[in-house]
């Protein structure tokens, strides 16, 4: 699936304009890929110049945000080999959140709004409880420990809005 990004902003007189209209290039390594649709590293303000930080870390700091699409391959799908350096270059900081002794489990200091665009997927939390999500379903993930598992035979596409949050 290919995504087009259109960004609006303001000209010097304050009039609304289109700043960008472009295809988003996927980033990936070792079978993991995502489309970086939008990113901010600060609390949002408007008007802004519509620019996206160059090479932001995968998860935003408090007040920052990310909008990405990603593909969950069916469970058991063989992934191409990638070095830890290649994975970190593709998604800076992502794999450092993954638990080495419990594959796929991770916790982030974010609120995630996950929308299943196509396919189906299961999300599991601490106690092993799972929810089965299908196309059109929306999950709000509030900084909880979780993992995603695609038990279907087809890839699943998810749109995620990730908002960096303070931890209390």
N, C-alpha and C positions, 0 to 999 in steps of 0.2 A: 504494500500500500504506500502510495506517495502522498506527501502533504505539501500544501501551498500555504505560505505565511504572508499575510497582508497586515502591515503595521500602519496605524494612523498616528498623527502628531499635529503639531502646529507650526505655521510659518512665523516669521519675525513679527508679523502684525497680529498674531493670535488666531488666524483663520485655520480651520481644520484642513489637513492635507493628508495624502497617502505618502508615507515615507519609504515603504518597501512593499514589493509584490514579487515574491520569489519562491522557488521550490526549496524545501528543507532537505539538507543532505543528512542521511543517516550516519550515525557514528557507532562503531562496534568492534568487537574482538572476541574470538573464541566462542562464537555462537550467540553472544549477547549483543543486541543492537537496540538503539533508541533514536528517536527523532527529536532534537532539541528545538521545540517550537518557540519558547520564550524563557527568559531568565532575568531576574533582578537580584542584586546583592544588597539592596537597601529597602527600607520601608517605601512603599509606592508614593509618588507625588505626581500631580498633573498640573500644568502640562509638563511633559518630559520630551526628550529628544528621540525616544523610541529605540535607543541603542541597546544592544544586548552585550553583556560582559564577554570578553574574549576568554575562552577556556575556563568557565566557572567550575568550581567543584560540583559534584553531582547533586548533593543535598544542600539547600540554601541555609544561610545563617538566619537567626531570628530576624523577622521583618523582610527577608528575601523570599523569592518565589521561583519556581520552575514550572513550565508546562512542557510535558513530553508525551510522546506516544511510544509504546514499547510492545514487543511481540513476545508472548510466552509460548515457547515451542512445546509440543506434546511431551509428557513425561517419558523419559527413556530415549529421547532423540539424542543421537550422538552429536556433540558439539565439536567444531574444529579446535585443535589445540591452540592455546595462546599462553604467552608468558605472563607472569604477574605484572611486569612492566607494560606490556601491551594492553592488558585489561585496565590498569590504572590510567594509562594515557587516554583510553577511550571513555572511561567514566571515572574521573578523578575522585577518589574517596569512597566510592560505592562499595567496593569489595572489602574495605576495612570495617564495614558495618556487619558483614556476614559472619555468623558463628561457625568456626571451623569444626566444632564437635557436633553440630546439629545442622546439616546442610540446608541452606535456603532461609533459615531463621535469621531475623535481623530486627533491630530496633533503631528508629531514627527520631530525632528531636524535631518532628514535623507533623503537620496536619495534612493528610493526603486526601484528595477527592479523586477517586478512581472510577472511570466510566468504561464499561465493557462495550467497545465499538463493534466487535465481531467475535464470534466464538463463545466459549465458556471457560470458566476457571474456578478453582476452589481456593479459598483463603482460610488459613488455619491460624489460631491464636494459641497462647500458652498452654491451656488445659487440653489441647487436642481438638477442641470444638472447631467445626468447619462450617463455612457457608458456601453454597454453590451459586455462582453468579453467571448470568447469561446476558446476551446482547441487550443493551439498554439499561442494565442494572447499574446502580451507583453505590459505591461503598465509601463511607467517610472513615478514615483510619486516623485515630487520635494518638499518635506516638506510641502505639502498642507493639509488642513483640509479635511478629507474624512471619508467615511464608506463603508464597503463591505456588500452586501446583495445577498444571494443565493435564487433566486425566482424559481429555478427549483425543481424537485422532488428528485434529487440525490445529494449526496455530491460532492463538487468540491475540487480538489487538486491543490494547488498553490505552486510554488517554488519562494521564495523571496530572493533576494540578497539585503541586507540592509547596506548602507554605512553611517557612522556617518559624519555629516557635520557641519561646523561652520556657525553660523547665523550672518548675517550682518544687 
